[in-house]
């Protein structure tokens, strides 16, 4: 049985802040070299955060956290 953890405003803000930090790291790495290992690692960290949030708090929370900073559209463009 999967039990979702409580997702309150404080948790949402903390996760958005963490996602923002990871997104800035990704953008900086991408600007230097889109095909570098650093860029791939930074992108993987963003994806890992989203998956973890989804597992712990549910899909709605994951979308809330990542959509706030536009991660989904960035990840989709990077995957192409």
N, C-alpha and C positions, 0 to 999 in steps of 0.2 A: 504494500500500500504506500502510495506517495502522499506525503503530508507537506503542504506548502508552509513556509515560514511567514511570519507576519511582515507585511510590506507597508510600512507607514511612511509619512512624509520625511522624517529624518533619514530613514534608510534610502529612500528614493534620492534625496539630495546628495547623500554620501556616495552612492553608486554613480550618479551623474557626474560628480566631481572626479571620481576615479576614471570613468569613461572619457571624460574630457582630457585628463592627463595622458591617457593612452592614445587618444586621438591626436593630440599635439605631437607626441613622440612619433607616431606613424607618419603624420604629414611632413615632419622635418626629415625623416629618413627617406620618404618618397621624393621629396624635393631634391635631395642629394643624388639619389640613384634609385629609380623605380624598380630595378631588378636585383638590388643587393640583398644579401642575407639579412641585414639589419631591417630593411623594409618588410621582408617576409616575416621576420620575427615579431615586429611591431604589429603587423596585421593579424598574426596568429594570436597575439595577446588580446587584441580587441575581440576577436571571435571567441576566444576562451572565456572572456568576461561575460559576453552575451549568453553563451551556453550555460555557464555557471548560474547566472541570474535566473535563466529560464528553469533550470533544474530546482533551484532552491525556492524561488518566489513565483514561478509560473510564467507562461508566455506573455500575458498582458504586462507584467512588470518588466520583462525583457524588452518588449517593444517600447514601453514608456521610457526606459533608461537610454536605450540606444537611439531612438527616434529624436530625442531631445537635442542631440548633437549631430544628427544627420549621418550616423554611422552606416546605416543600411545602404544608402545610396552610394557611399564611398566604397564599401566592401563590394557592392555589385559592379561598380566601374573597375575596380582593381582586379576582379576575377576574370574580366574579359580579355 
